[in-house]
Amino acid sequence: MTTSAHNARVPQSATGPIDTRSALRLITCGSVDDGKSTLIGRLLVDSKAVLQDHLAGVQRHGQTDLALLTDGLSAEREQGITIDVAYRYFSTEARKFIIGDAPGHEQYTRNMVTAASSADSAVVLVDATKLAWSDAALKLLPQTRRHSLLLKLLRVPSVVFAINKLDAVEDSTVAFEHIGAALRTFAAQAGIPVTAVVPISALKGWNVVDASEQAGWCGYSGPTLLEILEGLPVTPADSTLPFAFAVQWVEKFSGSADTSQGRRVFWGRVATGGVQAGQRVRIMPNGQTAVVAQVLDHVRQPQAVLAGHSAGIVLDREVDVSRGDWLLAEDTDGSLPGSREIRATVAWLDDETLVPGRVYWALHGHRWVKAKIKRIVHRLDIHTLAEEDATQLEPNAIGHIELTLQEPLVTLPFAQSRALGSLVLVDTASHRTAGALLVQ
């Protein structure tokens, strides 16, 4: 649901009341020094989620530095920047939150992608003081555009644009209007679903947890940022898709025959669908079939388990199953075929340029296979959103590629399933994360 900059409303679910019992996983992202760490610090302080002794430890030059509440690495504190993703937990009377502070520097885009891949929502910070806010045709910063595009590619369902530092411009109303219009125009062109555009001052706390001390500040009369976040939905599990389960750990010898029937237990998280006793499954990659004799939940109680939850699966016979194998509903042989050829969107995260012919490790679930870059189809221009012909992809570029796998993988388009449609490319020599793949 797209809302206007002046009358953002707390979002409502089209299918009924939003479940606020589950913790909302959200990240802050945007360009460097836009105020992401300060915003999280403000949320923690104003929601009374920080102890006094912790506050006393983040003093700098006699003043409380809210950014230090999330910047925990020594290099971050020395340089005043965010390098790695820092997660913090806090709650209000309305709901619980797991919030990640993603770095804004271009060279740390890989860390932002990692955080966004499991997020339910994102707050994109925009620093009003860095833009030509008096110009109605102003241009957004490249990293603001790049992070927003990555959020769309990674299927983050709720995106909130928070225009920060409006207390530091001469005419906050004009700045909010012009920047908000630029954000909505860009989002519409890129197909990014925008939940709200809201003005804030993370440093002073205006419109973050409490409303601004100035009535109608920036000509805005909508809810505060926290009120918006309290009403956002969590990402629904892929429970309507066929059953798929990536084996993470094999319990070879159970100490309790009454829960595992003396057989091996295959533990992991149900990626899609659900599993229950009596269900026939197919094991990939060997193609053998078996019947589920028993399903254990995360506390080893026998019961059916749906997507998004951990399970232990006991089969009716001894079958060769190892970490990295997939258990699939047997009747999905046509809808979930294995393939060695994949077309995917890639967010290239390595410092070395991506070129055809290179071989990488591809991680799908918990299974590793060799992958060769067959062809680079095109590169996405983050400024014009045009798809350009390309023979290579530079660091932090976004593009479409084709690759050939050493062994077949069972995948779905990422638009249908985050779990089955995502892979990670890893450099075979350095073992660095090289790229995030989203199956087309």
C-alpha positions as CSV (number, residue, x, y, z in Angstrom):
1,M,0.0,0.0,0.0
2,T,1.5,3.3,-1.1
3,T,0.7,6.3,1.1
4,S,1.2,10.0,0.7
5,A,4.1,11.8,2.4
6,H,1.7,13.9,4.3
7,N,-0.9,11.4,5.5
8,A,0.9,8.1,6.0
9,R,-1.4,5.6,7.8
10,V,-0.6,2.6,9.9
11,P,-0.9,-0.3,7.3
12,Q,-3.7,-2.8,7.5
13,S,-3.7,-6.3,6.2
14,A,-6.0,-7.0,3.3
15,T,-6.7,-10.5,4.7
16,G,-7.5,-9.5,8.2
17,P,-5.9,-8.3,11.4
18,I,-2.0,-8.2,11.3
19,D,-0.4,-10.7,13.7
20,T,1.6,-8.5,16.1
21,R,2.4,-11.4,18.4
22,S,5.4,-12.5,16.2
23,A,8.6,-10.4,16.5
24,L,9.1,-8.1,13.5
25,R,12.5,-8.4,11.8
26,L,13.5,-5.1,10.3
27,I,16.6,-3.4,9.1
28,T,17.7,0.2,8.6
29,C,19.6,0.9,5.4
30,G,20.5,3.8,3.1
31,S,23.6,5.8,2.3
32,V,26.6,6.3,4.7
33,D,26.1,8.8,7.6
34,D,22.3,9.1,6.9
35,G,21.7,8.4,10.6
36,K,20.9,4.7,10.7
37,S,22.7,3.8,13.9
38,T,21.5,7.0,15.6
39,L,17.9,6.1,14.7
40,I,18.2,2.6,16.2
41,G,19.7,4.2,19.3
42,R,16.8,6.6,19.5
43,L,14.3,3.8,19.2
44,L,16.0,1.9,22.0
45,V,16.3,4.9,24.3
46,D,12.9,6.4,23.8
47,S,11.2,3.0,24.1
48,K,13.0,2.4,27.5
49,A,15.0,-0.6,26.1
50,V,18.4,0.6,27.3
51,L,19.7,0.4,30.9
52,Q,21.2,3.4,32.6
53,D,24.6,1.8,32.9
54,H,24.6,1.1,29.2
55,L,23.8,4.7,28.4
56,A,26.6,5.8,30.6
57,G,29.0,3.7,28.5
58,V,28.2,5.5,25.2
59,Q,29.2,9.0,26.2
60,R,31.5,10.9,23.9
61,H,32.7,14.5,24.7
62,G,30.2,14.7,27.5
63,Q,27.2,13.9,25.2
64,T,25.3,10.6,24.6
65,D,26.2,9.2,21.2
66,L,23.2,7.1,20.3
67,A,25.1,5.4,17.4
68,L,27.5,3.7,19.8
69,L,24.5,1.6,21.1
70,T,24.8,-0.5,17.9
71,D,28.4,0.2,16.6
72,G,30.2,-2.3,18.8
73,L,33.3,-3.1,16.8
74,S,36.4,-1.2,17.7
75,A,36.9,-0.2,14.1
76,E,33.4,1.1,14.0
77,R,33.9,3.3,17.1
78,E,37.3,4.6,15.9
79,Q,36.0,5.5,12.4
80,G,32.5,6.5,13.3
81,I,31.0,4.1,10.7
82,T,29.0,0.9,10.6
83,I,30.8,-2.1,9.1
84,D,29.0,-5.2,10.1
85,V,25.3,-5.8,10.8
86,A,24.4,-5.3,14.5
87,Y,21.2,-6.8,15.8
88,R,19.3,-5.4,18.7
89,Y,16.1,-6.6,20.4
90,F,13.5,-4.4,22.0
91,S,9.8,-4.4,22.6
92,T,6.9,-2.0,23.2
93,E,3.5,-2.7,24.6
94,A,2.3,-3.5,21.1
95,R,5.0,-5.9,19.8
96,K,8.5,-7.2,19.8
97,F,11.2,-6.2,17.4
98,I,14.5,-7.6,16.0
99,I,16.3,-4.7,14.4
100,G,19.4,-4.9,12.3
101,D,21.7,-1.9,11.6
102,A,23.0,-2.4,8.1
103,P,26.2,-0.5,6.9
104,G,25.8,2.2,4.3
105,H,29.3,2.1,2.7
106,E,29.2,0.6,-0.8
107,Q,32.0,-1.8,0.0
108,Y,29.9,-3.4,2.8
109,T,26.8,-3.9,0.6
110,R,27.2,-7.7,1.1
111,N,26.4,-7.2,4.8
112,M,23.3,-5.3,4.0
113,V,22.1,-8.1,1.6
114,T,22.7,-10.6,4.3
115,A,20.5,-8.7,6.7
116,A,17.8,-7.9,4.2
117,S,17.4,-11.6,3.0
118,S,15.5,-12.5,6.2
119,A,13.9,-9.1,7.0
120,D,10.1,-8.5,7.2
121,S,10.5,-4.8,6.7
122,A,13.1,-2.1,6.1
123,V,13.5,1.6,7.0
124,V,15.5,3.4,4.3
125,L,17.1,6.5,5.8
126,V,17.5,9.6,3.6
127,D,19.7,12.5,4.8
128,A,17.9,15.7,3.8
129,T,21.1,17.7,4.3
130,K,22.9,15.8,1.5
131,L,20.3,16.6,-1.1
132,A,19.5,19.7,-3.1
133,W,16.2,19.8,-1.2
134,S,15.1,23.1,-2.5
135,D,15.0,21.7,-6.1
136,A,11.8,19.9,-7.0
137,A,13.8,17.8,-9.5
138,L,16.5,16.7,-7.0
139,K,18.5,13.5,-7.5
140,L,18.7,10.8,-4.8
141,L,22.0,9.4,-3.7
142,P,23.2,6.2,-5.5
143,Q,23.4,4.1,-2.4
144,T,19.8,5.1,-1.5
145,R,18.7,3.8,-4.9
146,R,20.9,0.7,-4.7
147,H,19.7,-0.4,-1.3
148,S,16.0,0.2,-2.3
149,L,16.5,-1.9,-5.4
150,L,18.0,-4.7,-3.3
151,L,15.1,-4.6,-0.9
152,K,12.8,-5.1,-3.9
153,L,14.9,-8.0,-5.3
154,L,15.0,-9.7,-1.9
155,R,11.2,-9.5,-1.5
156,V,11.2,-7.3,1.6
157,P,7.5,-6.7,1.8
158,S,7.3,-3.5,3.7
159,V,9.6,-0.5,2.9
160,V,9.4,2.8,4.9
161,F,11.3,5.8,3.7
162,A,12.4,8.0,6.7
163,I,13.6,11.4,5.7
164,N,16.1,12.3,8.4
165,K,17.8,15.5,9.7
166,L,14.9,17.7,8.6
167,D,15.6,19.8,11.8
168,A,18.9,20.9,10.1
169,V,17.4,22.5,6.9
170,E,16.0,26.0,6.5
171,D,12.6,24.9,5.3
172,S,11.7,21.5,6.5
173,T,8.2,21.5,4.8
174,V,9.6,22.2,1.4
175,A,12.4,19.7,1.9
176,F,10.0,17.0,3.0
177,E,7.7,17.6,0.1
178,H,10.5,17.6,-2.6
179,I,12.4,14.6,-1.2
180,G,9.2,12.7,-0.6
181,A,8.1,13.3,-4.2
182,A,11.5,12.1,-5.5
183,L,11.3,8.9,-3.4
184,R,7.8,8.1,-4.5
185,T,8.6,8.7,-8.2
186,F,11.7,6.5,-8.0
187,A,9.8,3.8,-6.1
188,A,7.0,3.8,-8.7
189,Q,9.4,3.5,-11.6
190,A,11.3,0.6,-9.9
191,G,8.2,-1.2,-8.7
192,I,9.1,-0.8,-5.0
193,P,6.1,-1.2,-2.7
194,V,6.3,1.8,-0.3
195,T,4.4,1.6,3.0
196,A,5.0,5.1,4.2
197,V,7.2,8.2,3.8
198,V,7.8,9.9,7.1
199,P,9.8,12.9,8.3
200,I,12.1,12.4,11.4
201,S,14.9,13.8,13.4
202,A,16.8,10.8,14.9
203,L,19.1,13.0,16.8
204,K,16.4,15.1,18.5
205,G,13.8,12.2,18.5
206,W,11.1,14.1,16.6
207,N,8.5,11.8,15.1
208,V,10.5,8.6,15.9
209,V,8.8,7.3,19.0
210,D,7.0,10.5,20.1
211,A,5.5,13.1,17.8
212,S,7.4,16.3,17.0
213,E,7.2,19.0,19.6
214,Q,6.1,21.3,16.8
215,A,2.5,20.5,15.7
216,G,2.3,19.8,12.0
217,W,6.0,19.7,11.6
218,C,6.9,19.5,7.9
219,G,3.2,19.6,7.1
220,Y,3.0,16.0,8.4
221,S,0.1,14.8,10.5
222,G,0.5,11.0,10.2
223,P,1.7,8.5,12.8
224,T,5.2,8.3,14.2
225,L,7.8,5.9,12.8
226,L,7.3,3.5,15.7
227,E,3.6,3.5,15.3
228,I,4.0,2.6,11.6
229,L,6.4,-0.2,12.5
230,E,4.1,-1.6,15.2
231,G,1.5,-2.2,12.5
232,L,3.6,-3.9,9.9
233,P,3.0,-7.6,9.0
234,V,5.6,-10.3,9.3
235,T,6.6,-12.3,6.2
236,P,4.1,-15.2,5.8
237,A,5.6,-18.6,5.6
238,D,5.5,-20.5,2.3
239,S,3.0,-23.0,3.8
240,T,0.9,-23.2,0.6
241,L,3.7,-24.5,-1.6
242,P,4.7,-28.2,-1.9
243,F,6.7,-29.6,1.0
244,A,10.5,-29.0,0.9
245,F,13.0,-29.5,3.7
246,A,16.8,-29.0,3.7
247,V,18.6,-31.5,6.0
248,Q,20.9,-29.6,8.4
249,W,21.9,-32.3,10.8
250,V,21.6,-36.0,11.0
251,E,21.0,-37.5,14.5
252,K,22.5,-40.9,14.0
253,F,21.9,-42.5,17.3
254,S,18.9,-41.3,19.3
255,G,18.9,-41.9,23.1
256,S,15.1,-42.3,23.2
257,A,13.4,-45.0,21.1
258,D,10.0,-43.8,21.9
259,T,10.5,-40.5,20.0
260,S,12.6,-41.7,17.0
261,Q,11.6,-45.4,16.8
262,G,15.2,-46.3,16.9
263,R,15.9,-44.7,13.5
264,R,18.0,-41.7,12.4
265,V,16.3,-38.3,12.8
266,F,16.9,-35.6,10.1
267,W,16.8,-32.1,11.6
268,G,16.3,-28.8,9.8
269,R,13.8,-26.1,9.0
270,V,10.8,-26.7,6.8
271,A,11.3,-24.4,3.8
272,T,7.9,-24.7,2.2
273,G,4.6,-26.5,2.8
274,G,4.3,-28.8,5.8
275,V,5.1,-32.3,6.9
276,Q,3.2,-35.0,8.8
277,A,3.4,-38.7,9.5
278,G,2.4,-40.9,6.6
279,Q,3.5,-38.4,4.0
280,R,5.6,-39.8,1.1
281,V,8.8,-37.9,0.3
282,R,11.5,-38.0,-2.3
283,I,15.1,-37.5,-1.4
284,M,17.3,-35.3,-3.6
285,P,19.8,-35.8,-5.2
286,N,19.6,-39.6,-5.1
287,G,15.9,-39.7,-6.1
288,Q,14.9,-42.4,-3.6
289,T,11.5,-42.3,-1.9
290,A,10.3,-43.1,1.6
291,V,7.4,-42.5,4.0
292,V,7.5,-40.2,6.9
293,A,7.1,-42.4,10.0
294,Q,7.2,-39.5,12.6
295,V,7.6,-35.8,12.8
296,L,9.1,-34.1,15.9
297,D,8.8,-30.4,16.6
298,H,11.7,-28.3,18.1
299,V,11.1,-29.7,21.6
300,R,10.9,-33.3,20.2
301,Q,7.1,-33.6,20.6
302,P,5.4,-35.6,17.8
303,Q,3.3,-33.4,15.6
304,A,2.9,-31.9,12.1
305,V,5.2,-29.0,11.3
306,L,4.6,-26.1,8.9
307,A,7.0,-24.0,6.9
308,G,9.3,-21.7,8.9
309,H,9.6,-24.0,11.8
310,S,12.2,-26.5,12.8
311,A,11.5,-30.2,12.6
312,G,13.0,-33.6,13.1
313,I,11.9,-36.2,10.5
314,V,12.0,-40.0,10.9
315,L,11.6,-42.1,7.8
316,D,10.0,-45.6,7.7
317,R,13.2,-47.2,6.3
318,E,16.9,-46.6,6.3
319,V,17.7,-44.4,3.3
320,D,21.0,-42.7,2.4
321,V,20.4,-39.1,3.6
322,S,23.1,-36.6,4.5
323,R,23.5,-33.0,5.5
324,G,22.6,-30.9,2.4
325,D,20.1,-33.3,0.9
326,W,16.5,-32.1,0.4
327,L,13.3,-34.0,1.3
328,L,10.5,-33.1,-1.1
329,A,6.9,-34.1,-1.4
330,E,6.9,-37.1,-3.8
331,D,4.0,-35.7,-5.8
332,T,6.1,-32.6,-6.7
333,D,8.2,-34.5,-9.3
334,G,6.7,-32.4,-12.1
335,S,6.5,-29.0,-10.3
336,L,9.9,-29.1,-8.6
337,P,12.3,-30.7,-11.1
338,G,16.0,-30.7,-10.5
339,S,18.0,-28.6,-13.0
340,R,21.7,-27.9,-13.8
341,E,20.9,-24.7,-15.7
342,I,19.8,-21.6,-13.8
343,R,18.9,-18.1,-14.8
344,A,19.2,-15.7,-11.9
345,T,19.4,-12.1,-10.8
346,V,22.7,-11.5,-9.0
347,A,23.8,-8.9,-6.5
348,W,27.6,-9.1,-7.0
349,L,29.3,-8.6,-3.7
350,D,32.9,-9.6,-4.3
351,D,35.8,-7.2,-4.8
352,E,36.8,-9.0,-8.0
353,T,34.8,-8.5,-11.2
354,L,32.4,-11.3,-12.2
355,V,33.3,-12.7,-15.7
356,P,32.0,-15.7,-17.6
357,G,33.9,-18.9,-17.2
358,R,34.6,-18.5,-13.5
359,V,33.7,-21.3,-11.1
360,Y,32.3,-20.8,-7.7
361,W,30.8,-22.8,-4.9
362,A,27.0,-22.4,-4.8
363,L,25.2,-22.9,-1.5
364,H,21.5,-23.9,-1.7
365,G,20.0,-24.6,1.7
366,H,22.8,-26.6,3.2
367,R,24.0,-28.2,0.0
368,W,27.2,-27.2,-1.8
369,V,27.7,-27.7,-5.6
370,K,30.2,-26.2,-8.1
371,A,28.7,-23.5,-10.3
372,K,30.2,-22.1,-13.6
373,I,29.2,-18.7,-14.9
374,K,27.9,-19.4,-18.3
375,R,26.8,-15.9,-19.5
376,I,26.2,-12.5,-18.2
377,V,22.9,-11.4,-19.7
378,H,22.8,-7.7,-18.7
379,R,23.6,-5.2,-16.0
380,L,21.0,-3.0,-14.3
381,D,21.8,0.8,-14.3
382,I,20.7,1.9,-10.8
383,H,20.3,5.5,-12.0
384,T,18.1,4.9,-15.1
385,L,16.8,1.4,-14.2
386,A,17.7,0.4,-17.8
387,E,19.0,-3.1,-18.5
388,E,22.3,-2.8,-20.3
389,D,24.3,-5.4,-22.2
390,A,27.3,-6.4,-20.3
391,T,30.2,-8.9,-20.4
392,Q,31.2,-8.5,-16.7
393,L,29.8,-7.2,-13.4
394,E,31.8,-4.9,-11.2
395,P,31.6,-5.0,-7.4
396,N,28.1,-4.1,-6.0
397,A,26.5,-4.3,-9.5
398,I,23.1,-5.9,-10.0
399,G,22.5,-8.0,-13.1
400,H,21.1,-11.1,-14.7
401,I,23.3,-14.2,-15.4
402,E,23.1,-17.8,-16.5
403,L,25.1,-20.5,-14.8
404,T,25.7,-24.2,-15.1
405,L,25.7,-26.5,-12.0
406,Q,27.9,-29.5,-11.5
407,E,24.8,-31.3,-10.0
408,P,21.1,-30.6,-10.4
409,L,19.3,-28.5,-7.8
410,V,15.6,-28.2,-7.0
411,T,14.7,-24.6,-7.2
412,L,11.7,-22.3,-7.5
413,P,11.6,-18.7,-8.7
414,F,12.6,-16.4,-5.8
415,A,9.3,-14.5,-6.4
416,Q,7.5,-17.7,-5.2
417,S,9.9,-18.9,-2.5
418,R,12.7,-17.2,-0.7
419,A,14.1,-20.5,0.6
420,L,14.1,-22.5,-2.7
421,G,14.8,-19.5,-4.9
422,S,18.0,-18.2,-3.3
423,L,21.6,-19.3,-3.6
424,V,24.9,-17.9,-2.4
425,L,28.1,-17.9,-4.5
426,V,31.4,-18.4,-2.6
427,D,34.9,-17.9,-4.0
428,T,36.6,-21.3,-4.1
429,A,40.0,-20.0,-3.1
430,S,39.3,-17.2,-0.6
431,H,36.0,-18.6,0.7
432,R,34.5,-15.1,0.6
433,T,30.8,-14.6,-0.1
434,A,30.9,-13.5,-3.8
435,G,27.3,-13.0,-4.8
436,A,23.7,-13.4,-3.8
437,L,21.6,-15.2,-6.5
438,L,17.8,-15.0,-6.9
439,V,16.4,-17.6,-9.3
440,Q,14.2,-16.2,-12.1
